Amino acid sequence: MSQAAKYTKIVAWSEEDQCFVGSCPELFYGGCHGDDQSAVFAELCQIAEETVELLLSEGRPLPAPSGHDESLPASSPRSTAN
């Protein structure tokens, strides 16, 4: 699994914009948008990958993924969802 796969990615319909809007709030502000939900998700995943690569190449630490809690025991249902 890639580092970027650990981060929450959201694709939702925007009534205001009349398109799907993708965001990855743990990694960056803004995101991407388009008419095709699958294409927006694919683009969002690519942006997340590039953001992780950029942070690492600059020697900057990666933010902790919000959906990942190291303190949960391995048998916890939540720990297997990520």
Backbone as JSON Lines, residues from 0, in Angstrom:
{"i":0,"aa":"M","n":[0.85,-1.17,0.0],"ca":[0.0,0.0,0.0],"c":[0.9,1.24,0.0]}
{"i":1,"aa":"S","n":[0.54,2.2,-0.81],"ca":[1.31,3.44,-0.88],"c":[1.01,4.32,0.33]}
{"i":2,"aa":"Q","n":[1.91,5.24,0.61],"ca":[1.7,6.2,1.71],"c":[0.42,7.0,1.48]}
{"i":3,"aa":"A","n":[0.18,7.42,0.25],"ca":[-0.99,8.25,-0.06],"c":[-2.3,7.52,0.15]}
{"i":4,"aa":"A","n":[-2.28,6.19,0.04],"ca":[-3.5,5.4,0.21],"c":[-4.04,5.47,1.63]}
{"i":5,"aa":"K","n":[-3.21,5.88,2.58],"ca":[-3.63,5.95,3.98],"c":[-4.48,7.18,4.3]}
{"i":6,"aa":"Y","n":[-4.53,8.12,3.38],"ca":[-5.23,9.38,3.65],"c":[-6.66,9.35,3.14]}
{"i":7,"aa":"T","n":[-7.53,10.02,3.87],"ca":[-8.95,10.11,3.52],"c":[-9.12,10.9,2.23]}
{"i":8,"aa":"K","n":[-9.89,10.32,1.32],"ca":[-10.21,10.99,0.07],"c":[-11.73,11.08,-0.04]}
{"i":9,"aa":"I","n":[-12.22,12.27,-0.31],"ca":[-13.66,12.5,-0.37],"c":[-14.04,13.0,-1.75]}
{"i":10,"aa":"V","n":[-15.02,12.35,-2.35],"ca":[-15.6,12.82,-3.62],"c":[-17.1,12.97,-3.36]}
{"i":11,"aa":"A","n":[-17.6,14.17,-3.54],"ca":[-19.02,14.44,-3.27],"c":[-19.58,15.36,-4.34]}
{"i":12,"aa":"W","n":[-20.87,15.22,-4.58],"ca":[-21.55,16.1,-5.53],"c":[-21.74,17.46,-4.9]}
{"i":13,"aa":"S","n":[-21.45,18.51,-5.65],"ca":[-21.65,19.88,-5.19],"c":[-22.81,20.48,-5.97]}
{"i":14,"aa":"E","n":[-23.89,20.76,-5.27],"ca":[-25.04,21.43,-5.91],"c":[-24.63,22.81,-6.41]}
{"i":15,"aa":"E","n":[-23.82,23.5,-5.62],"ca":[-23.39,24.84,-5.98],"c":[-22.58,24.85,-7.27]}
{"i":16,"aa":"D","n":[-21.66,23.9,-7.39],"ca":[-20.78,23.85,-8.57],"c":[-21.32,22.97,-9.69]}
{"i":17,"aa":"Q","n":[-22.34,22.17,-9.38],"ca":[-22.94,21.24,-10.34],"c":[-21.9,20.28,-10.93]}
{"i":18,"aa":"C","n":[-21.06,19.74,-10.03],"ca":[-20.07,18.74,-10.43],"c":[-19.61,18.0,-9.18]}
{"i":19,"aa":"F","n":[-18.83,16.94,-9.4],"ca":[-18.22,16.22,-8.29],"c":[-16.96,16.97,-7.86]}
{"i":20,"aa":"V","n":[-16.76,17.08,-6.55],"ca":[-15.6,17.76,-6.0],"c":[-14.83,16.76,-5.14]}
{"i":21,"aa":"G","n":[-13.53,16.67,-5.38],"ca":[-12.68,15.76,-4.62],"c":[-11.74,16.52,-3.71]}
{"i":22,"aa":"S","n":[-11.55,16.0,-2.5],"ca":[-10.62,16.63,-1.56],"c":[-9.91,15.57,-0.73]}
{"i":23,"aa":"C","n":[-8.77,15.94,-0.21],"ca":[-7.97,15.1,0.69],"c":[-7.52,16.01,1.82]}
{"i":24,"aa":"P","n":[-8.42,16.27,2.78],"ca":[-8.19,17.32,3.77],"c":[-6.95,17.15,4.64]}
{"i":25,"aa":"E","n":[-6.47,15.94,4.81],"ca":[-5.27,15.73,5.63],"c":[-3.99,16.17,4.93]}
{"i":26,"aa":"L","n":[-4.02,16.18,3.6],"ca":[-2.8,16.48,2.83],"c":[-2.77,17.88,2.22]}
{"i":27,"aa":"F","n":[-3.93,18.37,1.75],"ca":[-3.91,19.67,1.05],"c":[-5.29,20.3,1.06]}
{"i":28,"aa":"Y","n":[-5.3,21.61,0.88],"ca":[-6.55,22.35,0.71],"c":[-6.9,22.35,-0.77]}
{"i":29,"aa":"G","n":[-8.16,22.5,-1.06],"ca":[-8.57,22.45,-2.46],"c":[-8.67,21.01,-2.91]}
{"i":30,"aa":"G","n":[-8.54,20.8,-4.18],"ca":[-8.65,19.44,-4.7],"c":[-8.86,19.46,-6.2]}
{"i":31,"aa":"C","n":[-9.87,18.72,-6.63],"ca":[-10.16,18.63,-8.05],"c":[-11.66,18.51,-8.24]}
{"i":32,"aa":"H","n":[-12.1,18.63,-9.47],"ca":[-13.53,18.55,-9.74],"c":[-13.77,18.07,-11.17]}
{"i":33,"aa":"G","n":[-14.99,17.6,-11.42],"ca":[-15.34,17.15,-12.76],"c":[-16.72,16.53,-12.78]}
{"i":34,"aa":"D","n":[-17.14,16.13,-13.97],"ca":[-18.48,15.56,-14.17],"c":[-18.55,14.06,-13.9]}
{"i":35,"aa":"D","n":[-17.42,13.38,-13.91],"ca":[-17.38,11.94,-13.74],"c":[-16.79,11.59,-12.37]}
{"i":36,"aa":"Q","n":[-17.59,10.97,-11.51],"ca":[-17.17,10.66,-10.15],"c":[-15.91,9.8,-10.11]}
{"i":37,"aa":"S","n":[-15.82,8.79,-10.95],"ca":[-14.65,7.91,-10.98],"c":[-13.4,8.65,-11.43]}
{"i":38,"aa":"A","n":[-13.55,9.5,-12.42],"ca":[-12.4,10.27,-12.92],"c":[-11.91,11.25,-11.86]}
{"i":39,"aa":"V","n":[-12.83,11.85,-11.13],"ca":[-12.44,12.78,-10.05],"c":[-11.68,12.02,-8.98]}
{"i":40,"aa":"F","n":[-12.15,10.82,-8.62],"ca":[-11.45,10.02,-7.61],"c":[-10.05,9.63,-8.09]}
{"i":41,"aa":"A","n":[-9.94,9.22,-9.33],"ca":[-8.63,8.84,-9.88],"c":[-7.67,10.04,-9.87]}
{"i":42,"aa":"E","n":[-8.17,11.2,-10.25],"ca":[-7.33,12.41,-10.24],"c":[-6.94,12.76,-8.81]}
{"i":43,"aa":"L","n":[-7.87,12.63,-7.88],"ca":[-7.6,12.92,-6.48],"c":[-6.51,12.0,-5.93]}
{"i":44,"aa":"C","n":[-6.58,10.73,-6.27],"ca":[-5.55,9.79,-5.84],"c":[-4.19,10.16,-6.4]}
{"i":45,"aa":"Q","n":[-4.14,10.59,-7.66],"ca":[-2.88,11.01,-8.28],"c":[-2.32,12.25,-7.59]}
{"i":46,"aa":"I","n":[-3.18,13.21,-7.28],"ca":[-2.74,14.43,-6.58],"c":[-2.19,14.07,-5.21]}
{"i":47,"aa":"A","n":[-2.85,13.14,-4.51],"ca":[-2.38,12.72,-3.19],"c":[-1.0,12.07,-3.3]}
{"i":48,"aa":"E","n":[-0.82,11.19,-4.29],"ca":[0.48,10.55,-4.51],"c":[1.57,11.6,-4.76]}
{"i":49,"aa":"E","n":[1.28,12.56,-5.62],"ca":[2.25,13.6,-5.93],"c":[2.56,14.48,-4.72]}
{"i":50,"aa":"T","n":[1.55,14.73,-3.9],"ca":[1.77,15.54,-2.7],"c":[2.68,14.82,-1.72]}
{"i":51,"aa":"V","n":[2.45,13.52,-1.51],"ca":[3.3,12.73,-0.62],"c":[4.74,12.71,-1.16]}
{"i":52,"aa":"E","n":[4.9,12.48,-2.46],"ca":[6.23,12.47,-3.07],"c":[6.94,13.81,-2.87]}
{"i":53,"aa":"L","n":[6.21,14.9,-3.05],"ca":[6.79,16.23,-2.89],"c":[7.23,16.47,-1.45]}
{"i":54,"aa":"L","n":[6.36,16.15,-0.5],"ca":[6.72,16.34,0.91],"c":[7.95,15.54,1.28]}
{"i":55,"aa":"L","n":[8.0,14.28,0.85],"ca":[9.15,13.43,1.15],"c":[10.42,13.95,0.48]}
{"i":56,"aa":"S","n":[10.31,14.4,-0.77],"ca":[11.5,14.89,-1.48],"c":[12.04,16.17,-0.85]}
{"i":57,"aa":"E","n":[11.17,16.92,-0.19],"ca":[11.59,18.15,0.5],"c":[12.03,17.88,1.94]}
{"i":58,"aa":"G","n":[11.97,16.62,2.36],"ca":[12.37,16.27,3.71],"c":[11.36,16.7,4.77]}
{"i":59,"aa":"R","n":[10.13,16.96,4.34],"ca":[9.1,17.39,5.28],"c":[8.35,16.16,5.8]}
{"i":60,"aa":"P","n":[7.91,16.21,7.05],"ca":[7.17,15.06,7.59],"c":[5.78,14.95,6.98]}
{"i":61,"aa":"L","n":[5.3,13.74,6.88],"ca":[3.94,13.53,6.39],"c":[2.98,13.72,7.56]}
{"i":62,"aa":"P","n":[1.84,14.36,7.31],"ca":[0.84,14.47,8.38],"c":[0.28,13.09,8.71]}
{"i":63,"aa":"A","n":[-0.16,12.92,9.94],"ca":[-0.76,11.65,10.34],"c":[-2.13,11.51,9.69]}
{"i":64,"aa":"P","n":[-2.42,10.37,9.1],"ca":[-3.75,10.15,8.54],"c":[-4.78,10.15,9.68]}
{"i":65,"aa":"S","n":[-5.87,10.88,9.53],"ca":[-6.83,11.0,10.63],"c":[-7.6,9.73,10.9]}
{"i":66,"aa":"G","n":[-7.77,8.88,9.92],"ca":[-8.52,7.65,10.11],"c":[-7.68,6.51,10.64]}
{"i":67,"aa":"H","n":[-6.42,6.76,10.96],"ca":[-5.52,5.7,11.39],"c":[-5.1,5.95,12.83]}
{"i":68,"aa":"D","n":[-5.46,5.03,13.71],"ca":[-5.15,5.19,15.12],"c":[-4.3,4.01,15.57]}
{"i":69,"aa":"E","n":[-3.02,4.27,15.8],"ca":[-2.08,3.21,16.2],"c":[-2.44,2.62,17.56]}
{"i":70,"aa":"S","n":[-3.24,3.34,18.37],"ca":[-3.54,2.87,19.72],"c":[-4.61,1.79,19.75]}
{"i":71,"aa":"L","n":[-5.3,1.55,18.64],"ca":[-6.35,0.54,18.62],"c":[-5.73,-0.85,18.56]}
{"i":72,"aa":"P","n":[-6.3,-1.81,19.29],"ca":[-5.76,-3.19,19.22],"c":[-6.04,-3.78,17.83]}
{"i":73,"aa":"A","n":[-5.22,-4.74,17.44],"ca":[-5.35,-5.35,16.12],"c":[-6.69,-6.02,15.92]}
{"i":74,"aa":"S","n":[-7.36,-6.44,16.99],"ca":[-8.65,-7.09,16.86],"c":[-9.81,-6.12,16.71]}
{"i":75,"aa":"S","n":[-9.53,-4.82,16.83],"ca":[-10.59,-3.82,16.73],"c":[-11.11,-3.75,15.31]}
{"i":76,"aa":"P","n":[-12.45,-3.77,15.11],"ca":[-13.01,-3.67,13.74],"c":[-12.55,-2.41,13.03]}
{"i":77,"aa":"R","n":[-12.4,-1.3,13.75],"ca":[-12.01,-0.05,13.13],"c":[-10.6,-0.13,12.57]}
{"i":78,"aa":"S","n":[-9.71,-0.83,13.24],"ca":[-8.32,-0.89,12.79],"c":[-8.16,-1.64,11.48]}
{"i":79,"aa":"T","n":[-9.12,-2.49,11.1],"ca":[-9.0,-3.23,9.85],"c":[-9.67,-2.51,8.68]}
{"i":80,"aa":"A","n":[-10.33,-1.38,8.95],"ca":[-11.05,-0.66,7.9],"c":[-10.11,0.16,7.04]}
{"i":81,"aa":"N","n":[-8.89,0.41,7.45],"ca":[-7.97,1.26,6.69],"c":[-7.09,0.46,5.8]}
